[in-house]
Amino acid sequence: MKHTDKASEALVNPMTYQEFKALSEELVAQSKTTGEEQSEEKINFTKLNQQRMKRVEKQFALQPALKALLDQRPQHWQWLVLVEAWCGDGAQLLPAIAAIAEAADLELTVLLRDENPALMDTCLTNGSRAIPKLICLDGETGERVFAWGPRPTAIQAQVKQLKAEQPDISHADLVQQVQLWYAKDRSASLQQDLVQVLQEALALEV
């Protein structure tokens, strides 16, 4: 059964990708971040994320297989992304998602997780509000076509393996390793996941 996002009419503070970037830059200049928790760690992550996003934007290349599937999509699809400025995964994934949406002429709306808890709670990951979360909506019916996130399957598998091999690894070391994997991956795992998700979604459209 498909999920209908009637709450999409009441989204709090919807932004374009460029508006989200501008907000993040403004907050960094003020030594702040998004969300209620203004911890030093999250503020520092927000600053680091500025460079991460710029690197992804510079390096991103759309895979032909994904482009071919996007060309087959219904014109009325819309994408929403739930994220926060301090989120390390978001900094690696949102710029790529934005580039994909732009290449496909898809409407992309960026939302802050903590300002949209009702929507966030419709797509939890193992009971947690893990981000980023990409939601594809049918703009005509409001039905949810698919939800993806918060991390590419291949990178999450590496995280699970590392935790199993090093159960006492610190959060800081884990975050650093994940960021290294993202840098090496260059958005390939994200696009591989989206190819699979789109193949399934388009099969249902037929």
C-alpha positions as CSV (number, residue, x, y, z in Angstrom):
1,M,0.0,0.0,0.0
2,K,1.4,3.4,-0.9
3,H,1.8,6.1,1.7
4,T,0.0,9.4,1.0
5,D,1.9,12.5,2.2
6,K,-1.0,14.9,2.9
7,A,1.4,16.7,5.2
8,S,3.3,17.8,2.2
9,E,1.0,20.8,2.0
10,A,2.2,21.9,5.5
11,L,6.0,21.5,5.2
12,V,7.9,23.8,7.5
13,N,10.5,26.1,6.0
14,P,10.8,24.4,2.6
15,M,14.1,25.4,0.8
16,T,15.8,25.0,-2.5
17,Y,19.3,23.4,-2.4
18,Q,20.8,26.8,-2.9
19,E,18.8,28.3,-0.1
20,F,19.9,25.5,2.2
21,K,23.6,26.2,1.3
22,A,23.1,29.9,2.0
23,L,21.5,29.1,5.3
24,S,24.4,26.8,6.3
25,E,27.0,29.4,5.3
26,E,25.2,32.1,7.3
27,L,25.1,29.9,10.4
28,V,28.8,29.0,10.1
29,A,29.5,32.7,10.0
30,Q,27.6,33.1,13.3
31,S,29.2,30.0,14.9
32,K,25.8,28.3,14.9
33,T,24.1,25.3,13.2
34,T,20.6,24.1,12.5
35,G,18.4,22.4,15.1
36,E,18.0,23.0,18.8
37,E,21.3,21.4,19.9
38,Q,23.9,24.1,19.4
39,S,26.8,21.9,20.6
40,E,30.4,22.7,19.7
41,E,30.7,19.4,17.9
42,K,27.7,20.0,15.7
43,I,28.8,23.6,14.9
44,N,32.3,22.3,13.9
45,F,30.7,19.6,11.8
46,T,28.6,22.3,10.0
47,K,31.8,24.2,9.2
48,L,33.5,21.0,7.9
49,N,30.4,20.2,5.8
50,Q,30.8,23.4,3.8
51,Q,34.1,22.1,2.3
52,R,32.6,18.6,1.9
53,M,29.6,19.9,-0.1
54,K,31.9,22.0,-2.4
55,R,34.1,18.9,-3.1
56,V,31.1,16.8,-4.0
57,E,29.7,19.5,-6.3
58,K,33.0,19.7,-8.1
59,Q,33.6,15.9,-8.5
60,F,30.0,14.7,-9.2
61,A,29.4,12.9,-12.5
62,L,26.0,11.5,-13.3
63,Q,26.1,7.8,-14.3
64,P,24.5,7.0,-17.7
65,A,22.4,4.2,-16.2
66,L,20.8,6.5,-13.7
67,K,20.3,9.2,-16.3
68,A,18.5,6.8,-18.6
69,L,16.1,5.8,-15.8
70,L,15.4,9.4,-14.8
71,D,14.5,10.1,-18.4
72,Q,11.7,7.5,-18.1
73,R,10.2,8.9,-14.9
74,P,6.8,10.6,-14.8
75,Q,7.0,14.3,-15.1
76,H,5.0,15.0,-11.9
77,W,7.5,13.3,-9.5
78,Q,8.9,15.6,-6.7
79,W,11.8,15.0,-4.4
80,L,12.0,16.0,-0.7
81,V,15.2,15.6,1.4
82,L,15.2,15.7,5.2
83,V,18.6,16.8,6.5
84,E,20.4,19.1,9.0
85,A,23.4,21.3,8.4
86,W,25.6,19.4,10.8
87,C,24.9,16.0,9.3
88,G,28.1,14.5,7.8
89,D,26.2,12.0,5.6
90,G,24.0,14.9,4.4
91,A,27.0,16.9,3.3
92,Q,28.2,14.0,1.1
93,L,24.8,13.1,-0.3
94,L,22.7,16.2,-0.7
95,P,24.9,17.9,-3.3
96,A,24.8,14.8,-5.4
97,I,21.0,14.4,-5.0
98,A,20.7,18.1,-6.0
99,A,22.8,17.5,-9.1
100,I,20.8,14.5,-10.0
101,A,17.5,16.4,-9.6
102,E,18.8,19.3,-11.7
103,A,19.9,17.0,-14.5
104,A,16.5,15.3,-14.5
105,D,14.6,18.6,-14.2
106,L,13.1,17.3,-10.9
107,E,11.7,19.7,-8.3
108,L,13.8,19.3,-5.1
109,T,12.8,20.6,-1.7
110,V,15.1,20.6,1.2
111,L,13.6,20.3,4.7
112,L,15.2,20.5,8.1
113,R,14.5,17.3,10.0
114,D,13.8,18.9,13.4
115,E,11.4,21.4,11.9
116,N,9.4,18.6,10.2
117,P,9.1,15.8,12.8
118,A,5.7,14.5,11.5
119,L,7.1,13.8,8.1
120,M,10.4,12.5,9.5
121,D,8.5,10.0,11.6
122,T,6.9,8.4,8.5
123,C,10.3,7.2,7.3
124,L,12.3,6.1,10.4
125,T,15.3,3.8,10.1
126,N,15.2,1.1,12.7
127,G,13.1,3.4,14.8
128,S,15.5,6.4,14.6
129,R,15.3,9.7,12.8
130,A,18.4,9.0,10.7
131,I,19.2,11.5,7.9
132,P,19.4,12.4,5.2
133,K,16.2,10.9,3.9
134,L,15.1,11.3,0.2
135,I,11.4,11.0,-0.4
136,C,9.9,10.8,-3.9
137,L,6.3,12.0,-4.2
138,D,3.8,11.8,-7.0
139,G,2.9,15.5,-7.3
140,E,-0.5,14.7,-8.7
141,T,-1.8,12.3,-6.0
142,G,0.5,13.0,-3.1
143,E,1.4,9.3,-2.9
144,R,4.9,8.3,-1.9
145,V,6.7,6.6,-4.7
146,F,9.8,5.7,-2.6
147,A,11.9,6.7,0.3
148,W,15.7,6.2,0.4
149,G,18.4,6.8,3.0
150,P,20.1,7.6,5.2
151,R,23.3,6.1,3.7
152,P,24.2,4.1,0.6
153,T,23.9,0.4,1.0
154,A,27.6,-0.2,0.1
155,I,28.9,2.3,2.6
156,Q,26.6,1.1,5.3
157,A,27.9,-2.4,4.8
158,Q,31.4,-1.1,5.4
159,V,30.2,0.7,8.6
160,K,28.7,-2.5,9.9
161,Q,31.8,-4.5,9.1
162,L,34.1,-1.9,10.8
163,K,31.9,-1.9,13.9
164,A,32.0,-5.7,14.1
165,E,35.8,-5.7,13.7
166,Q,36.4,-2.8,16.1
167,P,33.5,-2.7,18.6
168,D,35.2,-0.1,20.7
169,I,35.9,2.3,17.9
170,S,35.2,5.9,19.0
171,H,32.5,7.9,17.4
172,A,35.1,10.4,16.1
173,D,37.2,7.7,14.4
174,L,34.1,6.1,12.9
175,V,32.9,9.5,11.5
176,Q,36.4,10.1,10.0
177,Q,36.4,6.7,8.4
178,V,33.0,7.1,6.9
179,Q,34.0,10.5,5.4
180,L,37.1,8.8,3.8
181,W,34.8,6.2,2.3
182,Y,32.5,8.9,0.9
183,A,35.5,10.7,-0.6
184,K,36.8,7.6,-2.3
185,D,33.3,6.6,-3.5
186,R,32.6,9.8,-5.3
187,S,28.8,9.4,-5.2
188,A,28.9,6.0,-7.0
189,S,27.2,4.0,-4.3
190,L,24.4,6.6,-4.0
191,Q,23.7,6.3,-7.7
192,Q,23.8,2.5,-7.7
193,D,21.2,2.5,-5.0
194,L,19.0,5.0,-6.9
195,V,19.3,2.9,-10.0
196,Q,17.8,0.0,-8.1
197,V,15.1,2.1,-6.4
198,L,14.1,3.7,-9.7
199,Q,13.9,0.4,-11.5
200,E,11.5,-0.9,-8.9
201,A,9.5,2.3,-8.8
202,L,9.2,2.5,-12.6
203,A,8.1,-1.1,-12.8
204,L,5.2,-0.2,-10.6
205,E,4.3,2.7,-12.8
206,V,3.7,0.4,-15.8
